Amino acid sequence: MTAYGSLLRRLLEFTGTKLYAAAEEVGYDVSYVSKWCNKDLLPAPKTAHSVDAALGRYFAAIIERDSQEADFTAAFPQARGDLSLERRITALLNSAYEASSHHREAPCPAGGLDLLTQRHEMLGKLRDLTPPKSGPEGAVVCTIDLLTLLESRDLAVLDHLFRAGEVHLHAALDLERFQRNPDRSLRLLYRFFSRHRDTFVTLYDGAGLEREGLLAIRDGTAMLAGLDRWGELDTLLAAEGPSGARLWAIAWARLREQPILLSPARSEDMNRNGYRTDFYSRDQFQFFSCFGFEFLLPEAACGWLVQAGAASGLDSDRTQDIRRLFITWEEVFQKRNIDFYLLKSSLLRYLESGELIFADIFYQMTPAQRLEHLEAVKERLLGNPHIRFILLDDDALPAADQPFLSAYLNHKKLFLKNPSAYLTGKGPMFYTVQSEVLIQAARSFLDSLQRLPGSGVYSQEDVADLEGRYGGMLYRMLTLQEEL
């Protein structure tokens, strides 16, 4: 513990002050004051004097209120007697800070610890971090709330870590913070997942991890970050070699104690323990598609897909899974409540290319098959009044919100599908969400998209109008493609 931390703890104990009260007085989160006392960290040099002055004023007021001046002089004999009580306490804190800072600036042994307090040094250290090697076991471990990472101006420099290929990130998510503004929080997370589609992300409940501040790269550098109330860097303790390995192990162990909120999944994971069966046994579905349209296919499409699966090397068990899923969907589409969300651009792209992904099968519908698909959509829509299409205008979405992950929801389950993984062979195919907070936020967010400018909601009642307006044009476009 630093001389500064030891003195601060003694002053807190002498005055009977709670950490949160001192934190409120100096304008810092309680976790940072705790680290000054217990974690060998210090306030940033640019704010240290104002912190000491505020603490001197606060402690002096308590001591004078309780008439403890004589007791203070006996307990802290090193304090100058020719100054006011407030200035005596402030001077004590200043001296302890200087002594601790001087000690910390001493050269660190190789593979040891390095405390950084200057902003340019901290940002430089973060920028120089070497991206992790590919691997499934906790390559990057972060107990700092992921939303804080995404919103912090300083921590944005870490983005380069996730552009290095198949990176596995294990991170905390503060659900309390998420719920303060679920719409904005969900947008931030979705943007991150869409931007880094090759990255495998596992999110853990961040409750109880608020004071950890650990960011560690396996076989690399580990860091203990002190952040101010705005999520910007206050101090940064960097550890390499054996010290870094120890911090990585601590961070990894702390995260694995927490409940998982979201995790990557493979196709076999989606079938294991009846996950898909349970998903489709429910009601109130919302399907957000950003690639093709694999729903409401004609009956003949099952044979096309099975044949394509066999040709691509799928074994008989996997092709049987395709048959079962196709039959399940047929039953769901007959009478369940379903909202399909489609971007105009992705719908037009599908009609033009015919590319879709059903289960694990990437398939390109011929123009004739696309016409058959349109007829099947019309038939299903006329047969089930509980099906709706929400057509979204791309221009109404911010550029940062352009979607790359499809979402499948009901009121109890949510999973994401990553078309990029099928097309490039990189990244997770799916994410499964285990948090009810995230599921309900996603449902509310999709509901809100219906109110976007330029968007339309279409149901059974609109079939005749839509067919009259667009049917002839689509028929001519697809038949012309077939002839070519």
QUILIN-V25112 format. One line per field, one symbol per residue. psi: psi as a letter, one per 30 degrees, with the letter a starting at -180 (. if undefined). Layout:
psi=???
//
This chain:
psi=kleeeeeeeeeeeefgkleeeeeeefglkfeeeeeeefgglllkeffeeeeeeeeeeeeeeeeeeghgeeeeeefiffkkfglleeeeeeeeeeeeeeeeeeeffkkklkgbkjkkfkeeeeeeeeefkkkllkkfihekkjfkkeeeeffkeefffffffgggbikjkjllkjeeeefeieeeeeeeeeeeeeeiffkjkkklkgkfgefehkkkkkgbkkkjkkkafgglkeljjkklbeeeeeeeeeeeeeefflkkekllllefeffkgheeeeeffaahkkjjkgjajglhlleffeeeeeeeeeffgkleeeeeeeeeeeeeeeeefegljkkkkkkeeeeeeeeefgkljkcgjkkjkleeeeeeeeeeeeeeeffjfgklkjjkkeffkkefgkkfklkjkafflklkkjeeeeefgklkelkkkfkeeeeeeeeeeeefffgkkgllkkaefgeeeeeeefeeeeeeeeeeeee.
//
